[in-house]
Amino acid sequence: MAVSAKVPAKGSPALPVELPPGELTRRVAILKRFRELLQAQRDRFRDYLAVLDTQKDVIAEGETGDFHTHVELEEKILADIFAIQKVIDPLDVMYRSVYSETAGDRVAPVSEVVSLKNALEDLKAEAKARTERNKALLASRMDEIRKEIKTIKKNPYRSVHPVYSGEGTASLVDIRT
């Protein structure tokens, strides 16, 4: 028994298309999994933005221990983002191929998937901007630290040894007279 689904063809009114029984189930499963992964990716990007915001504060404070912790957390979230993206890319291709089969050359977008993709693109742009901001902040902080190190090296008292430090004293005594 075939299932009838309405998918509009390019430039024409909605025409019913006959789908085999398992095809509709397969398409729904692809769409659900694709939507779940897009939502997971969106959540990971939100986590990443939160880490970037707290990292900005840590850079400004100069806490190296906290900064190291935030960098590790950032690396973990980015690894999750890339892992999810590896699954999203093939599903996106499957999603497009499934919907383009029935719609001809036109992909029949599902509004939720389109809005999730748009939200992801916005989050990616925001993450890139915040990363650049933190990068510039970190570079300026590193310049400040370099200047501090140079002033420490130029300290005139750094090379002066105390009188009783044992340096510059005789180790042999001539007892001939």
KAUR-V91071 format. One record per residue. N is the residue number from 0. OMEGA is omega in whole degrees, 0 to 359 (none if undefined). Layout:
N	OMEGA
N	OMEGA
This chain:
0	182
1	180
2	180
3	178
4	180
5	176
6	184
7	174
8	183
9	176
10	180
11	178
12	182
13	177
14	178
15	180
16	180
17	179
18	174
19	185
20	183
21	184
22	180
23	178
24	179
25	181
26	179
27	179
28	178
29	181
30	180
31	181
32	179
33	179
34	179
35	180
36	177
37	177
38	178
39	179
40	178
41	179
42	179
43	179
44	176
45	176
46	180
47	178
48	178
49	178
50	179
51	178
52	179
53	178
54	177
55	179
56	180
57	178
58	181
59	180
60	179
61	179
62	184
63	179
64	178
65	180
66	179
67	178
68	179
69	178
70	178
71	179
72	178
73	179
74	179
75	180
76	179
77	177
78	177
79	180
80	180
81	178
82	179
83	181
84	178
85	178
86	181
87	184
88	178
89	178
90	177
91	178
92	178
93	180
94	181
95	182
96	179
97	183
98	178
99	177
100	183
101	183
102	182
103	180
104	185
105	176
106	179
107	184
108	172
109	189
110	181
111	179
112	179
113	180
114	177
115	179
116	179
117	178
118	178
119	179
120	178
121	179
122	178
123	179
124	179
125	179
126	179
127	180
128	181
129	177
130	178
131	178
132	180
133	179
134	178
135	179
136	179
137	178
138	179
139	178
140	178
141	176
142	178
143	180
144	177
145	179
146	178
147	180
148	179
149	179
150	177
151	180
152	181
153	181
154	183
155	181
156	183
157	184
158	179
159	181
160	178
161	183
162	185
163	182
164	179
165	179
166	178
167	177
168	182
169	177
170	177
171	179
172	179
173	183
174	177
175	172
176	none
